[in-house]
Amino acid sequence: MQNWKIKLSLFLNYFVFAILLNSSGIVILQVQNNFGIIPKYAAWIDPCKDISIAVVSFLVASYITRIGYKKAMLLALGFITVICFTMTFAASFFATKLLFIATGASFALIKMSVYSTLGIVTKNSNEHISLMNFLESFFMIGNLTGYFIFSYFVNKNSDPHSTYWFHVYYVLGAISLVAFILLLTAPLDESSVKNNESKPLLYQFGDMFKLMVTPIVITFIGSAFFYVLIEQSIQNFLPTFYNKVLLISSALSIQMTSILAGSTAIGRFLAGILLRKLNWFVVLTACLILASAIILFTMPVIKQFMTDYKGTGINALKDIPLIAFVFPIIGLVLAPIYPAINSIILSSLPKPKHGLMSGLIIIFSALGGSTGSLIMGRLFEGKGGQTAMYFALIPITILFILLYLFRKQQKKSIISNMPSSVPLVDGIV
């Protein structure tokens, strides 16, 4: 398999940061229990990572090729390894915010480099969209693994106010170190993306803004923003939803949230196969309809269960109501959307612009994640968890409209770049 070592390295890099980034929902729950932080303030953990992702992406995207994709990834992995090994000694709400700032800054470098490297190691658009989905599915496997690692450390001390769970960062630091060593030994030929290196940085910033105001990129940016808003608003508060609404213990709430990660991983893996043959817009439209149906079906049933429930709390897996296992299946149908639209926009651009476009993807994804988390935190505080989960229906509707516009712009882009003798095929890209 050509480029197997660098591909393996990309997968492991994503795996490490999947655990760190997607632990925000767990940490939001734990800081409420450990330090008495109320939901609307605990929700700021997510913007800590998202704002740092956006800032670093904005500053670095225009000259990521100057740094080099491999060097940027090594810098990020080395930095986060050191941070993880120091976390246990500084167990506090303030320390968690600093950790997520560092994680966000490092992930900005990782994601820009990984997305840009895909254009180097793939041969065509079909291979690109397939590898993108497999990569994103592995990201969710890392996410899934993280829930079990964290729940193990939460379970190690029965005191709900114990900060022993901070020892998890020793494990994450060790995984980061392994990822660093693997990447260090993986060859990567970046010569095909070095043709912009002589441009002054000011001009490269200008290139990014020019790219950002093209119609297809505008509709893509909106789509990415609202998708991540949906995903993060649900993911970051699902452990809190289980714990505060369904009265499930903290450790079990974390484990239950792993169903969301697992279903998302399966969804992206299947999408990596299906999107080789099926029209992407039809698939993603069906996904949005099914996601809405899951919310509209599960929330009333959960409300009725809690009305009838007479217990004081759930501490065993066998006592968890069946409906609690149904809601996180939403990850299965939301999963294909993000990697598919990312691949489509990247495949439509020349390789030297992939760094700039990756930066825009990361910036607006981060802003969407922060917005979703903050809105959900305030809804949890003011309206309660059951009402808060209905919120996702609004951005799902907006996303459907944006995907329709994105598809129209994509068709125009294909026609404008196609010789008149070649017929338009309504395929994947």
TAMO-V962361 format. One record per residue. OMEGA is omega in whole degrees, -180 to 180 (NA if undefined). Layout:
omega:OMEGA
omega:OMEGA
//
This chain:
omega:-177
omega:179
omega:-174
omega:-175
omega:179
omega:176
omega:177
omega:179
omega:178
omega:-180
omega:-179
omega:176
omega:179
omega:180
omega:-179
omega:-176
omega:173
omega:180
omega:-177
omega:-176
omega:-174
omega:172
omega:-177
omega:178
omega:178
omega:-178
omega:176
omega:177
omega:-175
omega:180
omega:173
omega:-178
omega:-175
omega:-170
omega:177
omega:-179
omega:-180
omega:-172
omega:-174
omega:175
omega:176
omega:-179
omega:-179
omega:176
omega:-178
omega:175
omega:177
omega:179
omega:-175
omega:180
omega:178
omega:175
omega:-177
omega:-177
omega:-179
omega:179
omega:-180
omega:-176
omega:-171
omega:-172
omega:-174
omega:178
omega:177
omega:179
omega:176
omega:178
omega:-174
omega:-176
omega:-178
omega:180
omega:-180
omega:179
omega:178
omega:178
omega:-179
omega:-179
omega:179
omega:-179
omega:-176
omega:175
omega:179
omega:-179
omega:-179
omega:-177
omega:180
omega:-173
omega:-175
omega:-178
omega:-175
omega:-175
omega:179
omega:177
omega:178
omega:-180
omega:179
omega:178
omega:177
omega:178
omega:-177
omega:172
omega:179
omega:179
omega:179
omega:-180
omega:-180
omega:-178
omega:177
omega:178
omega:-179
omega:-174
omega:177
omega:-177
omega:-180
omega:-179
omega:-179
omega:180
omega:178
omega:179
omega:180
omega:-171
omega:176
omega:-172
omega:-176
omega:-175
omega:179
omega:177
omega:-179
omega:-177
omega:178
omega:-180
omega:178
omega:-180
omega:178
omega:179
omega:180
omega:176
omega:177
omega:173
omega:180
omega:173
omega:174
omega:177
omega:180
omega:179
omega:-179
omega:180
omega:-179
omega:177
omega:-179
omega:-179
omega:177
omega:-178
omega:175
omega:-179
omega:-176
omega:178
omega:-175
omega:179
omega:-178
omega:-180
omega:-179
omega:177
omega:180
omega:-177
omega:177
omega:177
omega:178
omega:-176
omega:170
omega:180
omega:-178
omega:176
omega:179
omega:178
omega:178
omega:180
omega:177
omega:179
omega:178
omega:-177
omega:179
omega:180
omega:-179
omega:-177
omega:-178
omega:180
omega:177
omega:179
omega:-177
omega:-175
omega:-177
omega:-178
omega:-176
omega:-174
omega:178
omega:-169
omega:-177
omega:-179
omega:174
omega:-176
omega:-180
omega:178
omega:179
omega:172
omega:177
omega:177
omega:-179
omega:179
omega:176
omega:178
omega:-174
omega:-175
omega:174
omega:-173
omega:-177
omega:180
omega:178
omega:-180
omega:176
omega:-179
omega:177
omega:180
omega:-180
omega:-180
omega:-175
omega:175
omega:-177
omega:175
omega:178
omega:-175
omega:-175
omega:179
omega:177
omega:-174
omega:-175
omega:-178
omega:177
omega:175
omega:178
omega:178
omega:179
omega:-175
omega:-174
omega:-178
omega:-179
omega:176
omega:176
omega:-178
omega:-176
omega:-178
omega:179
omega:178
omega:178
omega:179
omega:180
omega:179
omega:178
omega:177
omega:178
omega:180
omega:-180
omega:180
omega:177
omega:178
omega:179
omega:180
omega:-179
omega:176
omega:179
omega:179
omega:177
omega:177
omega:-174
omega:-175
omega:171
omega:-172
omega:-173
omega:177
omega:-173
omega:-176
omega:178
omega:-179
omega:-176
omega:176
omega:177
omega:180
omega:-179
omega:178
omega:-180
omega:178
omega:178
omega:-180
omega:180
omega:179
omega:-177
omega:178
omega:-171
omega:-174
omega:177
omega:179
omega:177
omega:178
omega:180
omega:178
omega:-178
omega:175
omega:-178
omega:-173
omega:-177
omega:-177
omega:-179
omega:-179
omega:-178
omega:-177
omega:-180
omega:-177
omega:-177
omega:-178
omega:-179
omega:-179
omega:-177
omega:-177
omega:179
omega:178
omega:-175
omega:-174
omega:-178
omega:174
omega:177
omega:178
omega:-179
omega:-176
omega:176
omega:-171
omega:-173
omega:-167
omega:-172
omega:179
omega:-179
omega:-178
omega:176
omega:-180
omega:-179
omega:-178
omega:179
omega:-179
omega:-178
omega:-177
omega:174
omega:-175
omega:180
omega:179
omega:-178
omega:178
omega:178
omega:-178
omega:177
omega:177
omega:178
omega:177
omega:-176
omega:-178
omega:-175
omega:172
omega:180
omega:178
omega:177
omega:179
omega:179
omega:-179
omega:180
omega:-179
omega:-179
omega:178
omega:-179
omega:178
omega:180
omega:177
omega:176
omega:-177
omega:-173
omega:-174
omega:-177
omega:-173
omega:-177
omega:177
omega:-177
omega:-176
omega:176
omega:-178
omega:-176
omega:-179
omega:-179
omega:178
omega:176
omega:178
omega:179
omega:-179
omega:178
omega:-180
omega:-179
omega:178
omega:176
omega:179
omega:178
omega:179
omega:179
omega:179
omega:179
omega:178
omega:178
omega:-180
omega:179
omega:-178
omega:-177
omega:-178
omega:-175
omega:174
omega:-175
omega:-178
omega:-176
omega:-179
omega:178
omega:176
omega:-179
omega:-176
omega:-174
omega:-176
omega:NA
//
